[in-house]
């Protein structure tokens, strides 16, 4: 039975959720389709080769089958995108209105919408203009015929080049209990995250009502315009045609009808003005730009709504709870911004959440009404927005207190006694606060290697690491792009191999085309700042993981003289006479940087040796380019989860949910009823963690087993062969 379950799980892992489970399809929450039959293994492998993300992506289902060596994590394998486009009901945009440019995600699988229009006073050269035209062709997704030509090499063979936990310094455990097998994220709904706000309350979606406001426009503003009219208005707004105005005939000529049309245009298309005209005995609402391209220049960077339309007595920010399935936070924000026709930067939030999970978090948006936000519930799938309120302030990254996790480990093999010991250990001792595998990427070129090259100022190596061919599973078009680069070193030629240009590779190639091969620094700078910093943060994490493993190997689970603890935000040393005043839960270790101190024992020298081996000076972590100067930080080496609870349940159907989500509760679904006996047993865990800690590392400590993609695929490939 375990073998069968593991086989099913590998299918889940490789097909990345959309192929085998009904819940993994992009369909409305209330309407799920039938899963594909298991007999489609031959064609399935081709799909596998076309749906894997490059790096820094979330974990799919993984069979946690016990291996004989160090435990590995597998947070880094991403599922396929559940759809290339969000399907939209008639109440939303037409196909041509699919929105604004998304430069925020390093994955090549993001299929963007219409590129942004150029603001007044700026111009683009011919090559940039050509690229913009090419990007418009990405609108409807792209063909993956090239993937059909991929060799059907076994996925395990492909992933033998992938990272293991040993590669990134994850080698130790803190508990003594016996580990057992289980399946993590067999379904993305087995992993649910609720944000814990700065007030300590857990965010839940439990209210879809809209705050009453007499100044809100009527619901009719969303439906009064036809799809064709919306398309023409957006083209006018973005100056993508030569029209100077758009006239909309008022079929039912009443003052109320005209008012609704005026409101709809001004609400849905910021920057447009309207007026009423008589033409040949008929009434028309004419939309136009009040200040030509200057209006667009104002709307595009700030996306500020019309000031007179927002009541002064109301807070400028609408806060709401966002429930999302199988989509990370930035992707979700980009979807919302597309359908609201605003820039993503008017949204704010306290923390990013997993893709392969159901997550609930608070979002704030500048001067968008709750009514307009709630309307998206009728249009978007795998999203729900609710718990609306108007506030005077946005949200800031890092304000959250943490996250509460509800996790189901299916088909566990541990006895009740083993489970009890494992969970008691997690509750009382905790787990090593390692950075999880998703921090380091999935291919044979880890992100920390790129980060190290940046810190070394080795820009040719940075370019080579990002663009060179690499072993492992990647999209067919990305493989072709790398092959073209290796053969010609022509950025324009390599860029033409990419149907999607807004991934890291595409952005770097575009930069090289613009600035030339001798100005790699400027070319690399085209990549969004957060994505660039991801690489050097990955290197810091790599060093930290290795040093913490050395610290635990050398001194065990007790504080020693020379360890560091925090007093407020300041790190101080533990003196010999004060050792008994601290526990291992107080001890912190530094991420390397110019503004940290290092322990006063053997581990200090280990830091120095590691950075010296990487041709870095631990005494000078400032970089010639300010963005890449590392100040460093401190991180607790052991985390003890809060609010820990668990239960073991029996079940027969591997496809049934084992607990209710917020949406299930809103829809009045009864909680699942479990039999006293069943084919399978599952461990349902609840626990809270502080920010920037990895739930997969807590689960690793419970199961004490190998969880990396590399080892899991090697352990579970019988059915593929």
Secondary structure, 3 states (H helix, E strand, C coil): CHHHHHHHHHHHHHHCCCCCCHHHCCCCCCCCCCCCCCCCHHHHHHHHHHCCCCCCCCCCCEEECCCCCCCCCCCCCCCCCCCCCCCCCCCCCCHHHCCCCCCCCCCCCCCCCCCCCCCCCCCCCHHHHHHHHHHHCCCCCCCCHHHHHCCCCCHHHHHHHCCCHHHHCCCCCCCCCCCCCEEECCCHHHEEEEEECCCCCECCCCCCCCCCCCCCCCHHHHCCCCHHHHHHHHHHHCCCCCCCEEEEECCCCCHHHHHHHHHHHHHHCCCEEEEEEEECCEEEEEEEECCCHHHHHHHHHHCCCCHHHCCCCCCCEEEEEEEEECCCHHHHHHHHHHHHCCCHHHEEECCCCCCCCEEEEEEEEECCCHHHHHHHHHCCCCEEEEEEEEECCCCCCCCCCEEEEEEEEECCCCCHHHHHHHHHHHHHCCEECCCCHHHCCCCCCCHHHHHHHHHCCCHHHHHHHHHCCCCCCCCHHHHHHHHHHHHHCCHHHHHHCCCCCCCHHHHHHHHHHHHCCCCHHHHHCCCCHHHHHHHHHHHHHHHHHHHHHHHHHHHCCCCCCCCEEEECCEEEECCHHHHHHCCHHHEEEEECCCCCCCCCCHHHHHHHHHHHHCCCCCCCCCCCCHHHCCCCEEEECEECCEEEEEEEEEECCCCCCCCCCHHHHHCCCCCCCCECCCCEEEEEEEEEECCCCCHHHHHHHHHCCCCCHHHHHHHCCCCCC
